[in-house]
């Protein structure tokens, strides 16, 4: 335990918990990034982007930070802006959970919704980024963080990689969600520098097109790239050895299953990573240790993923996912 002078000093140092798997030759460890002060891994890159902008003069005292966000990056930027005396404007669309918007407002952020009518199950990434860039040209002393292409984004995850290597010896596989590419690629780059044979697996929603395939609708947020959006510069395909696409049903029902059966409350995209990690380990040969990046907690999805009425209305409840998860897992309730 230590005393600190700023909330930014407690970003990182998150715990690792082992998840019970049915395959006796493999171990699965979950890196719980919900334990950051903003309740997600995005705190790391938010701090990295702000500090880089301060160093090179793009962010001046009393300035305004502007960013397109589905909520977690916005939360990280909002809390750091509050601690450093900056203003923050978050450009969001309808995919941002109510809880995330409320949290950003609690930190003093101004919320701007993108213009136009957007389909409920489609993410307006391009519209958000266009509006954020425009606002940065209209507001004096402002800085557009531009997480998708900002090199300080992946640089912020060096600490995450070092923590993983100190917590789990001999990591064989790293699996995580991919959107801008910053978190997974930034972590993978640092780990592979020390352990080149580590296998890195990316997970994206079915309907996202980072790894090809037809585009389509989905409700997962913060980890995706819709067909009309350009591929982020921070996505380094050379660092990624394999990829999976996960459905909303698999992702959301896994998050609900984990909460009810292990007490681990993670967000929707983290549920997708967990589902694919369990599915992959179940059929893996050999032996080893896999680390799954749990990007955020479920507290920000109480009105959606963990709300029976919302899940029923969206036709996302699926008991067959629970059946598969019980097959993949080694639980003590039976």
N, C-alpha and C positions, 0 to 999 in steps of 0.2 A: 504494500500500500504506500502511496506517496501523495503529497500535496502538490497541486499545480496552480498556476496563476491564470491559465486560460483554458477554456473548453477544448480548444484545438489540441492541447497537449494529451488528451485522453483518446484521440483518434487512433485506432489500431489496437494491438494487444488483445485481440478477440480470442475466445476459447474454441477448442476443438472437442467434439463429442463423437464417440463411436456409435454407429448405427448397427443394430443386430441384423446380420445377413444369413441366409440359409446355406450359402456356399462356405464350407468349413475352411477352405484354403485361402479365402480372401477376407480382408478387413476393409470396411468403409468408414471413413472419418468425415464428419461434416464441419466445415469452418463456418462458425456462426457469426456472420458479419452484422447481424441485427444488434450486436452488443456495442457497436459504435454509437456515439452520442446522437447522431441523426438516424439511427436504426437501420443503416445500410452500408454496404461497402463503398458507396459513392462519396462518402465523407473523405476518403483517402484522396481521390482524384480531384475533388472540389478544392481541398486545401492545396494540392499540388498546382492546380491551374491558377489559383489566386496568388500564391507565392511567386510563381513564375512571372505573372503579369506585373506584380509589384517590383520584381527585380529589374525587369526591362523597361519599366516606365509606362506600360500600357494602362495600368491602374493607379490613379493618383488619389491622395487623401480626399475623402468626402465624395468619391466617385460612385457611379452606379454600375452594378454588375447585371448583365442581361443574359439569359440562357433559355433555350428550348428544353423542356423537360417533361417526362411523364410523372415526375414527382420526387424520386429519390435523389437525383442530382440536384434538383431544386432545393430540397430540404438541406442537403449538405452545404450548398452555397448560401442558403438563407441563414443558417446558424453561424457560419463563419463570417458572413457579412455583418451580422449583428454583433459578433464579438470584436470585429475590427473597425466598426464604425462606417461601413459602406451601406448604400441602398441596394436593394435587389429586386429585380423584376423577373418573374417566371412566366414564360409563354407556354401555355398548356392547351391540350385539347380534351375532348370528352372522355378519353381513356384514363385520365388521371383520377385516381380514387379520391373520393370526398375526404377521407382521412388525411391523405397527403396534402391536399389543398389547404385543409384546416391547419395542419401542422406548419406549412410554409407561412400562412398568415399569422400564426402565433409568433413566429420569429420576426414579423414585421414586413414580410415580403408583399409586393404588389403582384397580383395575379392578373394576367391578360390572356383571354381565350382567343384562339385563332378565329379568323373570319370565315364565314361560309357554313353551309350545312355539310356535316360529315356523317357518313354511315356509322351506326352505333358500334359495329364490330370491325371498323377499319381505323388504323392509326394515322394521324395527320402529321407525320414527321416532316415532310417537305414544307407544308404550310407553316408549321411552327418555326422551323429554322429560317424561312424567308422573312417571317414577321420579326423574329429576334434580330436578324441582321439589319432589317430596315430601322427598327427602333434605335439600334446603336448608332446609326447615322443621324438620327433626329435629336438624340439626347446628348447634350454636351457632357464632357468628362465621363463617358461611359465605356464599358468594356464588354464585348460579346465573347463569352467564354468558348463557344463553338466546340463542345466536347467531342464531336465526331471526328474532327480533324486536328484538334489541339494535341501536340506531342506531349504536353505536360499531363495529359490524361493517363496514358499507360505508365508514365514515369511515377505516378502516384502509387502504383501497386508494387513497387520494389519492396516496400515494408511487408506487404501481404505475403509475397513469395518467401522472404526471409523468415517470417513467422512460421509458415507451413513447414519449411525445412528444419526448423528448430523443434517443432511439435511432433512431427511424424518422420521418423527416420526411414530412409529408403522408399520414398514415394515412387510407385511404379506408374500410376495413372493420375492425371489431374483432369477433372471434368467441371465445366461451368457454362453458364449461359453466355450468349454472345449477342451484342447489339451494336454499339459503336466499335466494339473490339478492344476497348481500352483495358477493362478489368482482366479478361482472360488472356489476352496477348501480352499485356504488361506483366502479369504474374508468370505466364509461361516463359517469357523471354529470360527473366531472371533465374527461374528454376532450371531451365535448360542450359544456362551458362555454367551451372554447378553440377547438374545431373543431365547430360545430353540425351540419355536414353529414356527419359520420362515421356510417356505417351500423353498427349493433350487432346481432349475430346470437347468439341463445341456442341451446345444444344440451342436450338432456335425453335420457335413455334411453327407448326404446320401452317403454311400460308406466307411465311417469311421467305425471302429469296436470297439470303446471303450465300447459301450453298446450292443455288439453283432450284429447279422444280417450279411448278406453277404457283403463282401468287394467289392468295385467298384471304378471307376474313378470319380474324381471331381476336380473342379478348385479352390474351396475355400482353403485358405492357412492360416497357423498359428493356426488353430483350428481343429485338426483332428488327427487320428492315422490310417495309412494304414494297411492292413492285415499283412504285413511282419514285422511290427515294434512291439517291446515288449511294454507292458502296462507300462506307466511311474509310478515310485514309488510315485510321488507327487499326483497321482489321488486317493483320498480317497472316495470310493463308499459309505461309511457309512454316509458321510455328504450330499449326494445327494438324494433327495426324488423323483425325476422324471426326465425324459429325453425326448428330441425330436430329430428327425433327420430332417434336412432341405435340400432341393435341391438347386443346384446352381441357378436355375431360380428364386426360391422364395427369396433367399438371395440377389442376385444381383439386381433384379428388385425392391425389397423393398428399397435398398440403393438409387437407382435412384428416386423412388417415393418420399422418404422422402426429398431428396434434392430439388426436383421440387415443392413440396407441403408444406413443412414446413421450408425450408432453413437450415435444419440440414444435414450436409454432413458427412456421416459415411462410414467406409470401408465395404468390402464384407461380412466378417463374422459377423460384427455388424448388417448388414442388415438381416442376418439369424436370429440373436437373436431377432431383432425387429419384424420380421415377426411372429415368434413363440410366442412372448409376446402378440402381437395384436390378433393372432388367439386364444390363450388361454384365454385371458381376455374376448373376445367376447362371449365365451360360459360358463364363470364362473358364479356360483351362489354366493350369499352372497355379501359381500362388503369388500373393503380393498385397500391397496396400494402395487403396484408391482414396483420394481426397476430393470431395465435392464442395464447390463454392456455393454456400447458401447466401445469396446476395442481400436479402433483407428478411424482416420478420413479418409474421402474419397480422400484426396489430394494425397495419395500414389497409387491411382488406376485410375487416370485420363486416362491413356493409355489403360486400360482394362475395368473395370466395367462401367465407365462413358464414354466410347468410343463406339459410335454407330456401327462403322465398326467392331470393335473387337467382340462386343456382337452379331452382325449379323453373322459374320463368324463362331462363336462358337455355333450358333443356340440357344442362351440363352434369346433372347428377348421374352417376353410372356405377352401379354396384359391382360390375365386372372388374373394374379397376381395383377395388378392394380385394377381390378374390385373387387377382394376380399378385398384389402386394403381399398378401399373406403367404403366398407360395415363395416369393422372393426373400421374405424376411424370416427372422428367427425370434419370435416373440414369446413371452412367458404367460400369455393369457389363455392358453388352451391346454 
